[in-house]
Structure formats: C-alpha cells, structure tokens
Amino acid sequence: MSDPTPMAAATPWPRPISPVLNFAPELLLAAQGVRAAIFDVDGCLTDGRIYIGEHGESVKAFSTLDGHGIKLLARAGIEPVVITGRDTPAVRRRCADLGIVHAFHGIHDKLAAAERVLALLGLGWHELAVIGDDWPDLPLMVRCALACAPAQAHAEVRAAAHHVTAVPGGQGAAREFCDLLLCASGRYASLLAGHLATLDGTTA
C-alpha cells in the first residue's frame, strides 16, 4: 500500500484566503475619505484600568492586535494620532514603538489638540476618524466623519458613536476601528494578501 500524497504537495503555497470582515455600507461610506485617525489611550488602547506601583509608577497593558492595526493604517496613508489626558512614560514608549509622530500627552482640551493636528496635517474634520470611550472624547466624536467607541465605553459615548466595537478597549477594539478604516480605504484586502508572502520585519 502506497503512502498518501503529502499535504504539502497537494496544497499550493501560499493558499489564497479571502477577507471575512464585513462592515455596514453606511460605515464604509462615512469612512471613505478619512486620512487621519485619533486614538484615545485609556479605555481604547488599554482596558482603562491604571496599575500604580508602590513607588507611584504607572503600568499599562497594550494589545499587539491594536499595534499592528495602527501600523497598517500608516502604510495605507491614514495618519494615526494619539490624544490622551494622561502623560506617562509607558504611553510615550508605546507611541514611539509604533512610530506615531503626532502624539499629544496630558491634554485637558482635546478639541484644541485635534484642531491643532488637523492644521498641521492640512486636513478637515470630514477627513478625520476618532475612537474614544468617555466624555472628554465627545467634542471630537460629534465633529468627525466617523466616530467609534469600544464596547465598554460610557453610555453617552456609545450613543454618539457611528460604530461600537464588538470587543472592549485593550482587547482589540482599536484594531476593529483600524480594520474598518482599512476596508473603507480599499486597502484591506491587498494588505492581507501581502502578509501571506512576507513578514514586515516589525513588531506590534
């Protein structure tokens, strides 16, 4: 009895795959012209909890899913921006690791910071998307083209959002936001296909 044909010989490599993500047409239409995306940190890039050590140091946990999504946004020509109310070494390190050029830390007035970054980039509110989870994010969310909120966001923020993610902040919510923008830009499928042939040599 002959040996069965090895699976590697029977299956061409790389095996093609098709994107499985689907977003509502109205969301894709709203996000079609987006050229910059603002991320809140606490509650969006993290789960919102703050760990404080015995010496007062702040520790945060970030998702690598979110990190890779932010890098993909930049590759698709959508500028990632961070505006956060706190200023910690952990967040500054994370922004640096992800190559985020426009990061605003310790911001009380997020609206003023957003208007500043729009001016720097030469963009309008109709070209901006925002993900936020609490009241300080609302001034941005009610002005931008596409507003998203993580699943655990405050009720008023969820009500103001065009899209509420399926998962909470720190657990892939920001990646879902990125995926939506990539789908709307028309780059999602090509970026996915590119990952079947090569690694980008970076960490998220």
C-alpha positions in Angstrom: 0.0 0.0 0.0 1.5 3.3 -1.1 1.8 6.3 1.2 -0.8 9.0 0.8 0.2 12.2 -1.0 1.8 14.6 1.4 -0.5 17.6 2.3 2.3 20.0 1.3 2.4 18.5 -2.2 -1.4 18.6 -2.6 -1.9 22.2 -1.5 -0.4 25.1 -3.4 1.5 27.6 -1.2 0.6 30.2 -0.2 -3.0 29.1 0.0 -5.2 32.1 -1.0 -7.6 33.4 1.5 -10.4 35.9 1.2 -11.2 38.6 3.7 -14.0 37.7 6.1 -14.7 41.0 7.8 -17.8 42.9 6.8 -18.9 46.4 7.9 -22.2 48.1 7.2 -22.2 50.0 3.9 -23.1 53.3 5.6 -20.0 53.0 7.8 -17.7 52.3 4.9 -19.2 55.3 3.1 -18.7 57.6 6.0 -15.1 56.5 6.4 -14.2 56.5 2.7 -12.4 59.9 2.8 -10.7 59.5 6.2 -7.0 60.4 6.1 -6.2 60.6 9.9 -7.4 58.7 12.9 -7.3 59.9 16.5 -7.0 57.3 19.3 -7.7 57.9 23.0 -5.4 55.7 25.2 -7.1 54.8 28.5 -10.1 52.6 27.6 -9.3 52.4 23.9 -5.7 51.3 23.5 -5.9 49.8 27.1 -8.7 48.4 29.2 -9.0 51.6 31.1 -7.5 50.3 34.3 -4.5 52.0 35.8 -1.9 50.0 37.7 0.1 52.1 40.2 3.2 50.6 41.8 4.4 51.2 45.3 6.7 54.0 44.0 3.9 55.7 42.1 4.8 54.3 38.7 2.0 53.7 36.2 1.8 50.4 34.3 -0.4 49.8 31.3 -1.1 46.8 29.1 -1.5 47.2 25.3 -2.7 44.8 22.7 -0.4 43.7 19.8 -3.5 43.4 17.6 -4.1 47.1 18.1 -0.4 47.9 17.5 -0.3 46.1 14.1 -3.6 47.7 13.1 -2.1 51.2 13.7 1.0 50.3 11.6 -1.3 49.1 8.8 -3.1 52.4 8.9 0.1 54.3 8.4 1.0 52.0 5.5 -2.4 52.7 3.9 -1.8 56.5 4.1 -4.0 57.1 7.1 -2.1 59.1 9.8 -2.5 57.7 13.3 -2.7 60.3 16.1 -2.8 59.9 19.9 -4.5 62.4 22.1 -4.6 61.4 25.8 -5.4 63.1 29.0 -2.5 61.4 30.9 1.2 61.7 30.4 3.1 58.5 31.3 6.4 57.0 30.2 4.5 53.8 29.2 2.3 55.6 26.7 5.2 57.7 25.3 7.2 54.4 24.8 4.2 52.7 23.1 3.7 55.6 20.7 7.4 55.7 19.9 7.5 51.9 19.3 4.5 52.2 16.9 6.1 55.2 15.0 3.3 57.6 15.9 4.6 61.0 15.1 1.6 63.1 16.3 1.1 62.2 20.0 -0.3 64.7 22.5 0.0 63.8 26.1 -1.5 65.3 29.3 -4.2 67.0 27.2 -7.1 68.7 29.0 -8.7 70.2 26.0 -8.9 67.5 23.3 -10.8 69.7 20.9 -8.0 72.2 20.8 -5.4 69.5 20.3 -7.4 67.9 17.5 -7.8 71.3 15.7 -4.0 71.7 16.0 -3.2 68.4 14.5 -5.7 68.9 11.6 -4.0 72.2 10.9 -0.6 70.5 10.9 -1.8 67.8 8.5 -3.8 70.2 6.3 -7.0 68.3 6.9 -10.6 69.0 7.8 -13.0 67.3 10.2 -14.6 65.4 7.3 -11.2 63.6 6.8 -10.9 62.5 10.5 -12.0 59.4 12.4 -12.0 59.1 16.2 -12.2 56.3 18.7 -13.0 57.4 22.3 -14.6 56.0 25.4 -15.5 58.8 27.7 -16.9 62.4 27.9 -13.6 64.2 27.1 -13.7 62.5 23.7 -17.2 63.7 22.8 -16.2 67.1 21.3 -14.1 65.2 18.7 -16.7 62.4 18.1 -19.5 64.8 17.2 -17.4 66.7 14.7 -15.5 63.9 12.8 -16.5 61.9 9.8 -16.5 58.6 11.7 -16.8 58.1 15.4 -16.2 54.8 17.1 -16.4 53.6 20.7 -15.2 50.5 22.4 -17.8 48.1 23.8 -17.3 49.2 27.4 -17.4 52.9 26.7 -19.7 55.2 28.7 -23.3 55.1 27.5 -23.3 58.7 26.2 -20.2 57.9 24.1 -21.7 54.7 22.7 -24.8 56.7 21.8 -22.7 59.3 20.0 -20.7 56.8 18.0 -21.4 55.7 14.5 -19.9 52.3 15.4 -19.5 50.4 18.7 -16.9 47.7 18.6 -17.6 44.1 19.4 -14.8 43.9 21.9 -13.7 46.2 24.8 -10.7 48.6 24.8 -7.4 46.9 25.2 -8.7 43.7 23.7 -8.8 44.5 20.0 -11.3 47.5 19.9 -8.7 49.8 18.3 -7.9 47.0 15.7 -11.5 46.8 14.8 -11.5 50.6 14.3 -8.4 50.2 12.1 -9.9 47.4 10.1 -13.0 49.4 9.4 -10.9 52.3 8.1 -8.7 50.0 6.0 -11.8 48.4 4.4 -13.2 51.8 3.6 -9.9 52.9 2.1 -9.9 49.8 -0.2 -6.5 48.7 1.1 -7.6 45.9 3.5 -7.6 43.0 1.0 -4.2 43.9 -0.5 -2.6 44.3 2.9 -4.0 41.0 4.0 -2.7 39.3 0.8 0.7 40.9 1.2 1.1 39.2 4.6 0.8 35.8 3.0 4.1 36.3 1.1 6.3 38.2 3.5 6.7 39.4 7.0 7.1 43.2 7.5 10.0 42.7 9.9 8.5 44.8 12.6 6.8 44.1 15.9 3.5 45.4 17.1 
